[in-house]
Amino acid sequence: MSKDYYEALGVARDASSEDIRKAYRKMARQYHPDVNKSPDAEQKFKEVTEAYEVLRDPQKKANYDRFGSADPGAAGAGAGGFGGFGPGAGASDFGFGDIFDMFFGGGRRNPHAPRQGADLEYRLTIDFKDAVFGREMDISIPRTETCGNCHGSGAKPGTHPETCPRCQGTGQSETVQNTPFGRIVNKRVCQDCSGRGKIIKEKCEECSGSGQVKKRRKIHINIPSGIDEGKQLRVSGEGEPGLNGGPPGDLYITIKVRSHDFFKRQGDDIVCELPITFVQAALGDEIVVPTLKGRAKIKIPAGTQTGAEFRLRGKGVPRLYGRGHGDQQIRVRVVTPTGLSEEQKRLLREFGNLSGDYISEQNSSFFDKMKRAFTGD
């Protein structure tokens, strides 16, 4: 047996007709010269085609299994243009039309089939508090809609589109090419009608024959509480209209949030910086702080330093599509007084002396330490 057709297709000797057919479809897709540009692809394609032409025919397969060839009197099983794929060959259950449908993704797809419209994106800027608490609002978006003058036909009112004479309404033109592998029929979009299958002789003045016009549409939306920068809202069916009766696309609203003068957001937490006086930091105090929902009191313990943080539980942002709230973090900044009067300066010096803070000595000590750091002592 000079050739093992079962090995060429990668199937067992007891494989069914359907298994052989599936194996060939897979191999043909992989090695067809129009798809696979490797040097040995053409030869491999010939081999699998020859094997399939023998094994798909019950009589040839029986002869091959018994004598090692499709025809005991033939010089070889695949002679004569790949056993049925050459010029003049009869129709087979799996020809080049099937192969090219696989390779080019359904070139015979009906151009008049319904198709879904394109999705749209709209960028919406909202206030900080609207992102926190949510809001209902109307937006106006530009989009393509069916022309009301011609009702989407593209033809002037009172007239109708005519069937394209070139493609006879199919939207596709055919070219026939004879190749060493057989007769190939290529289908392309008709140039006369651009695949529509119709010719419009008198175009609608509103849409110039396209059947669609640009308009602004008002849409009512609900912004959920807790939404953050960069999140998207999907509004089903508010995108571009479909073609040939297909469904419309969707509208995606991308959120941008304006910054707030006092509050900042970190996830579901709200962060703010609270200035306090030197006296409040030293002696402690109970102070009122703003929150997203009003005011709250916090206690500042004596000796509080700049950078100290306090937390108000549940005073943050509502969790998007969830339960509960984040917290509010308050970061303290001690404000150094400026523009002191002579009396205030005298009292501060007296305070420094009482607490052992001798400013002149401190400065001298500091510069001595810095000098030693530079000299390495």
C-alpha positions in Angstrom: 0.0 0.0 0.0 1.8 3.1 -1.2 -0.3 5.7 0.6 -2.2 5.6 3.8 -5.3 7.7 3.3 -6.5 7.1 6.8 -3.2 8.5 8.2 -3.4 11.5 5.8 -6.8 12.4 7.3 -5.9 11.5 10.8 -8.8 9.0 11.3 -9.1 5.3 12.2 -9.8 2.6 9.6 -13.2 2.1 11.1 -14.1 5.8 11.0 -17.6 6.6 9.9 -18.4 8.7 6.8 -19.3 11.6 9.0 -16.0 11.4 10.8 -14.1 11.3 7.5 -16.0 14.3 6.3 -15.3 16.3 9.4 -11.6 15.4 9.3 -11.4 16.5 5.7 -13.1 19.8 6.5 -10.6 20.5 9.2 -7.6 19.5 7.1 -8.8 21.5 4.1 -9.3 24.6 6.2 -5.8 24.2 7.6 -3.8 23.5 4.4 -5.7 25.3 1.6 -3.1 27.3 -0.4 -5.2 30.5 -0.3 -5.0 30.4 3.5 -1.8 28.6 4.4 1.3 30.1 2.7 3.8 27.6 3.9 5.8 25.9 1.1 4.4 22.4 1.7 0.8 23.5 2.2 -0.3 22.9 -1.4 1.1 19.4 -1.5 -0.5 18.6 1.8 -3.8 19.9 0.6 -3.5 17.6 -2.5 -2.8 14.6 -0.3 -5.8 15.1 2.0 -8.1 15.9 -0.9 -7.0 12.7 -2.7 -7.5 10.7 0.5 -11.0 12.2 1.0 -12.1 11.6 -2.6 -11.3 7.9 -2.1 -12.6 7.3 1.4 -15.9 9.2 0.9 -16.9 6.9 -1.9 -18.1 3.5 -0.6 -16.9 1.6 -3.7 -13.5 3.3 -3.8 -13.1 2.9 -0.1 -13.9 -0.9 -0.3 -11.4 -1.3 -3.2 -8.8 0.7 -1.2 -9.3 -1.4 1.9 -9.0 -4.6 -0.1 -6.4 -3.9 -2.7 -4.6 -0.8 -1.5 -6.1 1.4 -4.3 -9.5 2.9 -5.1 -9.6 0.9 -8.4 -7.8 -2.4 -8.8 -7.1 -1.5 -12.4 -6.1 2.1 -11.9 -2.7 3.4 -11.6 -3.6 5.2 -8.4 -6.6 6.3 -6.4 -6.2 10.0 -6.8 -5.2 10.3 -10.5 -7.1 12.8 -12.7 -7.3 16.1 -10.9 -7.8 15.1 -7.3 -10.5 12.5 -8.0 -13.4 14.6 -8.9 -12.1 18.2 -8.4 -10.7 18.7 -11.8 -12.4 20.4 -14.8 -15.4 18.5 -15.9 -15.9 16.7 -12.7 -19.4 15.9 -11.4 -20.9 17.5 -8.4 -19.8 16.1 -5.0 -21.2 16.3 -1.5 -18.3 18.6 -0.5 -16.8 20.8 -3.2 -14.9 24.1 -3.4 -18.0 26.1 -2.8 -18.2 24.6 0.7 -14.4 25.2 1.3 -14.6 28.8 0.3 -17.7 29.4 2.5 -15.5 28.2 5.4 -12.5 30.3 4.5 -14.3 33.6 3.8 -16.8 33.6 6.6 -20.1 33.0 4.8 -19.5 35.0 1.6 -23.0 33.9 0.6 -24.5 35.6 3.6 -27.8 37.3 2.7 -27.1 41.1 2.4 -30.7 41.7 3.2 -30.6 39.9 6.5 -31.4 42.0 9.6 -28.3 43.4 11.4 -28.1 45.0 14.8 -27.2 48.7 14.9 -23.9 50.0 16.2 -23.4 50.9 19.9 -22.9 54.5 20.9 -20.7 56.0 23.7 -21.6 59.3 25.5 -19.3 61.0 28.0 -21.2 62.6 30.8 -19.7 64.9 33.4 -21.6 65.1 36.7 -21.1 66.9 40.1 -19.3 65.2 43.0 -22.5 65.0 45.1 -24.5 63.6 42.1 -22.0 60.7 41.9 -22.4 60.1 45.7 -26.1 60.3 46.0 -27.3 59.5 42.5 -29.6 61.5 40.3 -32.2 61.3 37.6 -31.7 63.5 34.6 -32.2 64.0 30.9 -29.4 64.0 28.4 -29.4 64.9 24.7 -27.4 62.7 22.4 -26.6 62.9 18.7 -27.4 59.7 16.8 -28.6 58.3 13.5 -32.3 57.7 13.1 -34.6 56.5 10.3 -35.5 59.2 8.0 -39.1 60.3 8.6 -39.5 61.7 5.1 -38.9 58.4 3.2 -39.4 56.0 6.1 -35.9 54.6 5.6 -36.3 53.7 1.9 -33.9 56.4 0.7 -36.2 57.1 -2.2 -38.0 60.3 -2.9 -41.6 60.2 -1.5 -43.8 58.8 -4.2 -41.1 56.7 -5.7 -39.5 53.3 -4.8 -36.1 51.7 -5.0 -35.6 49.4 -8.0 -34.0 46.0 -8.1 -30.3 46.2 -9.1 -30.0 44.9 -12.7 -26.4 43.9 -12.1 -26.9 41.5 -9.2 -30.7 41.0 -9.6 -31.3 42.1 -6.0 -28.8 39.7 -4.3 -26.3 42.4 -3.4 -23.5 40.3 -4.7 -21.6 39.8 -8.0 -20.0 36.6 -9.1 -16.7 36.0 -10.9 -15.7 32.5 -12.1 -12.1 31.4 -12.2 -10.6 28.2 -13.5 -7.7 27.1 -11.4 -5.5 23.9 -11.2 -7.7 23.0 -8.2 -11.0 23.3 -10.1 -13.6 25.9 -11.0 -13.9 28.6 -8.3 -16.8 31.0 -8.0 -16.0 34.1 -6.0 -18.8 36.3 -4.6 -18.2 40.0 -3.9 -20.3 43.0 -2.9 -22.1 44.4 -5.9 -20.4 47.7 -7.0 -23.5 49.2 -8.5 -25.7 48.9 -5.4 -23.0 48.6 -2.7 -24.6 45.3 -1.6 -28.1 46.7 -1.0 -29.7 44.9 -4.0 -31.6 48.1 -4.8 -30.9 51.1 -7.0 -32.4 54.5 -6.0 -32.9 56.7 -9.0 -34.7 59.6 -7.2 -33.1 60.1 -3.8 -34.9 61.5 -0.8 -33.9 65.2 -0.2 -33.8 64.8 3.5 -31.4 61.9 3.8 -29.7 62.0 0.3 -30.7 58.4 -0.3 -29.2 56.9 2.8 -32.5 56.4 4.6 -31.1 57.8 7.8 -30.6 61.3 9.3 -28.6 62.7 12.2 -30.7 64.0 15.1 -30.4 64.8 18.8 -32.5 62.6 21.0 -33.5 63.3 24.6 -33.1 60.3 26.9 -34.0 60.0 30.6 -31.4 58.2 32.7 -31.0 57.2 36.3 -27.5 57.7 37.8 -27.1 55.3 40.7 -25.7 56.4 44.0 -22.0 55.6 44.6 -21.0 55.7 40.9 -17.4 56.6 40.4 -15.1 58.1 37.7 -14.8 55.9 34.6 -17.8 53.7 35.3 -20.3 53.1 32.4 -24.1 53.0 32.3 -25.7 50.8 29.6 -29.0 52.0 28.2 -30.4 49.1 26.1 -31.7 49.9 22.6 -30.6 53.6 22.5 -27.7 53.1 20.1 -27.8 53.4 16.3 -30.8 51.9 14.5 -30.5 48.4 13.0 -30.4 47.6 9.3 -33.0 45.7 7.4 -35.3 45.6 10.4 -32.5 44.5 12.8 -32.5 45.7 16.5 -30.9 48.9 17.5 -27.5 49.0 19.3 -27.0 50.1 22.9 -25.9 53.4 24.5 -22.9 53.4 26.9 -22.6 56.4 29.1 -19.1 56.9 30.5 -19.1 58.9 33.7 -16.7 61.8 34.6 -16.9 63.4 38.0 -16.1 67.0 38.8 -13.7 67.5 41.8 -15.0 69.0 45.1 -13.4 71.9 46.9 -13.3 70.2 50.2 -13.9 66.5 49.9 -11.9 63.9 48.0 -12.9 60.3 47.3 -10.8 57.1 47.9 -12.9 54.2 46.9 -16.0 54.3 49.1 -14.3 56.6 51.6 -14.4 60.4 51.8 -11.2 62.2 52.8 -10.9 65.8 53.9 -8.3 67.9 55.6 -9.3 69.8 58.7 -7.2 72.8 59.9 -7.1 73.4 63.6 -5.3 76.0 65.7 -2.2 75.5 67.8 -4.3 76.0 70.9 -6.8 73.4 69.9 -4.0 70.9 69.1 -2.3 71.5 72.4 -5.3 71.7 74.7 -7.8 69.5 72.8 -11.2 70.5 71.7 -14.6 69.3 70.4 -15.1 70.7 66.9 -17.8 70.5 64.2 -16.8 69.1 60.8 -18.7 69.1 57.5 -19.9 65.7 56.1 -21.7 64.8 52.9 -25.0 64.8 54.8 -24.5 67.7 57.1 -22.4 68.3 60.2 -20.8 66.0 62.8 -18.8 66.5 66.0 -15.4 65.0 66.7 -13.1 65.2 69.7 -9.5 66.4 69.2 -7.4 65.1 72.1 -4.8 67.3 73.7 -1.4 67.0 72.0 -2.7 66.2 68.5 -0.1 66.6 65.8 -0.4 67.5 62.1 -1.3 64.4 60.1 -3.4 62.7 62.8 -6.4 61.0 61.3 -9.9 60.6 62.7 -12.7 58.4 61.2 -16.4 58.9 61.1 -18.0 55.5 60.5 -20.6 55.2 57.7 -20.3 58.9 56.6 -18.7 58.0 53.2 -20.1 57.0 49.8 -22.9 54.5 49.4 -21.6 51.3 47.9 -22.5 51.0 44.3 -25.3 48.4 43.8 -24.5 47.1 47.3 -25.3 47.7 51.0 -23.8 50.2 53.5 -21.5 53.1 53.2 -17.8 53.9 53.4 -16.3 56.1 56.1 -15.1 59.7 56.3 -11.4 60.2 57.1 -10.4 63.5 58.6 -6.8 64.4 58.5 -5.7 67.2 60.9 -3.4 70.0 59.9 -2.2 72.3 62.7 -2.1 75.9 61.5 0.9 78.0 62.6 -0.2 81.5 63.6 1.1 84.4 61.6 1.0 88.2 62.2 1.4 87.9 66.0 1.2 91.1 68.1 4.0 91.9 70.5 1.9 90.8 73.4 1.2 87.4 71.7 4.9 87.0 71.0 5.8 87.8 74.6 3.3 85.2 75.9 4.7 82.6 73.5 8.2 83.2 74.7 7.0 83.0 78.2 5.3 79.7 77.4 8.5 78.4 75.8 10.5 79.3 78.9 8.0 77.6 81.1 8.0 74.4 79.0 11.8 74.4 78.7 11.9 75.3 75.0 14.7 77.8 74.7 14.6 78.9 71.2 18.1 80.4 70.9 19.6 77.3 72.5 17.5 75.0 70.3 18.7 76.7 67.2 22.3 76.6 68.3 22.0 72.9 69.1 20.4 72.2 65.8 23.2 73.9 63.8 25.8 72.2 65.8 24.3 68.8 64.9 24.1 69.7 61.3 27.7 70.9 61.3 28.8 67.6 62.8 26.8 65.7 60.1 28.7 67.4 57.3 32.1 67.0 59.0 31.5 63.4 59.9 32.1 63.9 63.6 
